[in-house]
Structure formats: structure tokens, C-alpha cells
Amino acid sequence: MQNIIFETNRIRVRKLTYSDIPIITRWWNNGLLMKDMGFINGMGVTESSLYSRFKNQLSDDGILESRMFIITDIKTGKEIGELQYGELDLKEKKCRVAMKISELSYQGKGLGEEALSAFINYLTSEFGLNKIEIDTIHDNIRAYNLYKKLGFQEVERIKDFWTDDQGNKHDIIFMEKVIN
């Protein structure tokens, strides 16, 4: 299948397809899942808004500034999460990434580490990158610890960077990994 980007022993990562939009809508509207990103009630997105948001990458196989991929369970084929890169800068050889294991029953099993580590390897070999950037809100300790484990270093912390829909302020932590 040409949509496959890479796979490990437990996961397969493939390009986003139109049939993924309802799944992403469900994930992004799940407050239990999105609370770690500061969206206690979910993001309130519609399928229509996501079709518009991802229209370019669904119709263009070329190198884009940003792209989303779907993580699937290699045994069952079930969609379990997402990987994204954005702000791809081929001149500066860097990009920003994001990762989420979106099916709660799959969290805490090391799949996020496996996916993000393999994604970094893919991006560095595919685009010749030497810097990967990522961020998290201060409250998301699991994400912060994972990023540190994978070699990301904290480069900036901004207090009260973002206010959620409940009026709570969140610090944001910007991190980067330099690839030698």
C-alpha cells in the first residue's frame, strides 16, 4: 500500500485519507483525550471544518509545509493516533512535530514513544533535517517526560501563554532536538 510511510513492530503510519476525518473529529472533540492539551470539553470541531483544514494535503502528494499522518495498530489496522509535522523549513533543515495516541485504551503502552521516535527518523532521512521542534503545555507532564526521554531539550518556557475555554491559564514549553 503506497499510503504507508513507515512501520515498526507494533504500529504502521500512513497518510491521512478522507475516511479519517470522522475519526479525527471524534478524537478532537473528546474532552478526556484533549484535556492534556488544555481542551477539557474537546475542541468543538466539525467534519466540515476538518475537511477544509486538511483539503490541501488530501489532494497533494508533494512536499507540503505541514502534513498529518495516522498511526494504526499493525495487528488490527485500527486507527489509534496521529502524527503531524508543520513549519517544514528545508533551507534551515527543521520542522515542528506533534504526536498523540488518541485511543485512550492504547495510551501508556509505549506506542507514543515508538511512533515519535520512528517519525523523527523518517523526517530526518526523508528531508535531511537536523532540528526537530515540539511543544507542550506545562500541565502535560507525560508528554514533557517523553520528549526529554527522546532527547528533546527545553529551549523556552512562556508563562500564561494560553487560556483554555474554562479560563485557566497555561504555560507552554518549547523544546528541540538537534540531530547530528
ROTI-244795 format. One record per residue (C-alpha): z, x, y negated. Coordinates in steps of 0.25 Angstrom, whole numbers, plus 5000, padded with zeros to 4 digits. Layout:
<sites>
ZXY...
</sites>
This chain:
<sites>
500050005000499650074987500750004979501750094985502250204976503250274986504150244997505450305003506150275016506750145010505850104999504450084994504050084980502750014975502049964963502449834956501649714960501449574955502349514966503449604962503649524949504449414954505349514961505649594949505849464941506949434951507549574951507549584935508149444934509349474944510549504936511349564948510249674948509949684934511349694929511349854931510249854921511049764911510349634914511549554920510749424920509449494924508249514915507749374914506249414917505149324922504049354931503049334920503749434911503749534922502249514925501949544911502849664911502249724923500849684921500249814917500849894929500449774939498949794935498949944932499050054943498950164933500050254928500850164918501950194909502850104917502850044931503749974941503849984956504449904966505449964977505349904990506149915003505249995012505649915025505549775020504649785008505649714999505649744984506949804981506749864967505949924956505650064950504950084937504450194928504250184914503950264901503050354910502650474902501650564909501650664897503150684897503250664912504350564912504650414915505750314915506150254928506950134933507350084947508049964952508349924966508249774963508649704976510149714976510349724991509549854990510449924980511450024984510650084995510050204988508650134986508650154971508950304973507850314983506850234974507150304961507150444968505750414974505250354961505550474953504850564964503650464963503650474948503750624947502650644957501750534952501850564937502350704937503550664929504750764926505750664920506150524924507050444915507950324919509050244912510150144916511250074909512550134909513150024918512150054929512950154936512250154949510950184942511550294934512150354946510750344954510050404943511050524942510950544957509350554956509450664945509350584932510150634920510750554909510050584896510550474887511550364886511450254875512650174873512350024871510850034874510649894879511349764878511149674890511049514890512549504891512749584878513249704886512849844880512349954890512250104888510950164894510850294901509550364901509250474912508150564916507850644928507050774926506050814937505850954940
</sites>
